[in-house]
Amino acid sequence: MSPVELLRSPTLTDSAPYAYASRVGDLVFTAGACPLDDDGDVVAPGDVAEQARQVMANLVTALADAGCGLTDVARTTVYVASPNRADLVAAWDVVRAAFGDHDAPSTLLGVAVLGYPDQLVEVEAIAARSS
């Protein structure tokens, strides 16, 4: 039996062709949370901050479905499809606000393109479940 448990979210869109997270022991690894609505459509094309809000809502849901919360996150990677530093800061401000006082290490990257048409923001996380 594999030590990797693939976790599919019953509350997020089922249009993603992969598990939203995996669990190995007490560690949870999320796929990149995307700015998708319940129908699997990208929200707010062109609006980095609004997409970041949807991304964080989806990340919170994926973590909850895996038995974790934002305070269990040990590290994140934030991707923003833009060469504009102001867009990176706009996304970061939303992500940072969602985490509040839990300032886990994070990497913020500007990238050329993300997976869905009109997608500007994606956040992946590693969390540790409480035993």
Secondary structure as a PSIPRED ss2 file (coil, helix, strand):
# PSIPRED VFORMAT (PSIPRED V4.0)

   1 M C   1.000  0.000  0.000
   2 S C   1.000  0.000  0.000
   3 P C   1.000  0.000  0.000
   4 V E   0.000  0.000  1.000
   5 E E   0.000  0.000  1.000
   6 L E   0.000  0.000  1.000
   7 L E   0.000  0.000  1.000
   8 R C   1.000  0.000  0.000
   9 S C   1.000  0.000  0.000
  10 P C   1.000  0.000  0.000
  11 T C   1.000  0.000  0.000
  12 L C   1.000  0.000  0.000
  13 T C   1.000  0.000  0.000
  14 D C   1.000  0.000  0.000
  15 S C   1.000  0.000  0.000
  16 A C   1.000  0.000  0.000
  17 P C   1.000  0.000  0.000
  18 Y C   1.000  0.000  0.000
  19 A C   1.000  0.000  0.000
  20 Y C   1.000  0.000  0.000
  21 A E   0.000  0.000  1.000
  22 S E   0.000  0.000  1.000
  23 R E   0.000  0.000  1.000
  24 V E   0.000  0.000  1.000
  25 G C   1.000  0.000  0.000
  26 D C   1.000  0.000  0.000
  27 L E   0.000  0.000  1.000
  28 V E   0.000  0.000  1.000
  29 F E   0.000  0.000  1.000
  30 T E   0.000  0.000  1.000
  31 A C   1.000  0.000  0.000
  32 G C   1.000  0.000  0.000
  33 A E   0.000  0.000  1.000
  34 C C   1.000  0.000  0.000
  35 P C   1.000  0.000  0.000
  36 L E   0.000  0.000  1.000
  37 D C   1.000  0.000  0.000
  38 D C   1.000  0.000  0.000
  39 D C   1.000  0.000  0.000
  40 G C   1.000  0.000  0.000
  41 D C   1.000  0.000  0.000
  42 V E   0.000  0.000  1.000
  43 V C   1.000  0.000  0.000
  44 A C   1.000  0.000  0.000
  45 P C   1.000  0.000  0.000
  46 G C   1.000  0.000  0.000
  47 D C   1.000  0.000  0.000
  48 V H   0.000  1.000  0.000
  49 A H   0.000  1.000  0.000
  50 E H   0.000  1.000  0.000
  51 Q H   0.000  1.000  0.000
  52 A H   0.000  1.000  0.000
  53 R H   0.000  1.000  0.000
  54 Q H   0.000  1.000  0.000
  55 V H   0.000  1.000  0.000
  56 M H   0.000  1.000  0.000
  57 A H   0.000  1.000  0.000
  58 N H   0.000  1.000  0.000
  59 L H   0.000  1.000  0.000
  60 V H   0.000  1.000  0.000
  61 T H   0.000  1.000  0.000
  62 A H   0.000  1.000  0.000
  63 L H   0.000  1.000  0.000
  64 A H   0.000  1.000  0.000
  65 D H   0.000  1.000  0.000
  66 A C   1.000  0.000  0.000
  67 G C   1.000  0.000  0.000
  68 C C   1.000  0.000  0.000
  69 G C   1.000  0.000  0.000
  70 L H   0.000  1.000  0.000
  71 T H   0.000  1.000  0.000
  72 D H   0.000  1.000  0.000
  73 V E   0.000  0.000  1.000
  74 A E   0.000  0.000  1.000
  75 R E   0.000  0.000  1.000
  76 T E   0.000  0.000  1.000
  77 T E   0.000  0.000  1.000
  78 V E   0.000  0.000  1.000
  79 Y E   0.000  0.000  1.000
  80 V E   0.000  0.000  1.000
  81 A C   1.000  0.000  0.000
  82 S C   1.000  0.000  0.000
  83 P C   1.000  0.000  0.000
  84 N C   1.000  0.000  0.000
  85 R H   0.000  1.000  0.000
  86 A H   0.000  1.000  0.000
  87 D H   0.000  1.000  0.000
  88 L H   0.000  1.000  0.000
  89 V H   0.000  1.000  0.000
  90 A H   0.000  1.000  0.000
  91 A H   0.000  1.000  0.000
  92 W H   0.000  1.000  0.000
  93 D H   0.000  1.000  0.000
  94 V H   0.000  1.000  0.000
  95 V H   0.000  1.000  0.000
  96 R H   0.000  1.000  0.000
  97 A H   0.000  1.000  0.000
  98 A H   0.000  1.000  0.000
  99 F H   0.000  1.000  0.000
 100 G C   1.000  0.000  0.000
 101 D C   1.000  0.000  0.000
 102 H C   1.000  0.000  0.000
 103 D C   1.000  0.000  0.000
 104 A C   1.000  0.000  0.000
 105 P C   1.000  0.000  0.000
 106 S E   0.000  0.000  1.000
 107 T E   0.000  0.000  1.000
 108 L E   0.000  0.000  1.000
 109 L E   0.000  0.000  1.000
 110 G E   0.000  0.000  1.000
 111 V C   1.000  0.000  0.000
 112 A C   1.000  0.000  0.000
 113 V C   1.000  0.000  0.000
 114 L C   1.000  0.000  0.000
 115 G C   1.000  0.000  0.000
 116 Y C   1.000  0.000  0.000
 117 P C   1.000  0.000  0.000
 118 D C   1.000  0.000  0.000
 119 Q C   1.000  0.000  0.000
 120 L C   1.000  0.000  0.000
 121 V E   0.000  0.000  1.000
 122 E E   0.000  0.000  1.000
 123 V E   0.000  0.000  1.000
 124 E E   0.000  0.000  1.000
 125 A E   0.000  0.000  1.000
 126 I E   0.000  0.000  1.000
 127 A E   0.000  0.000  1.000
 128 A E   0.000  0.000  1.000
 129 R C   1.000  0.000  0.000
 130 S C   1.000  0.000  0.000
 131 S C   1.000  0.000  0.000
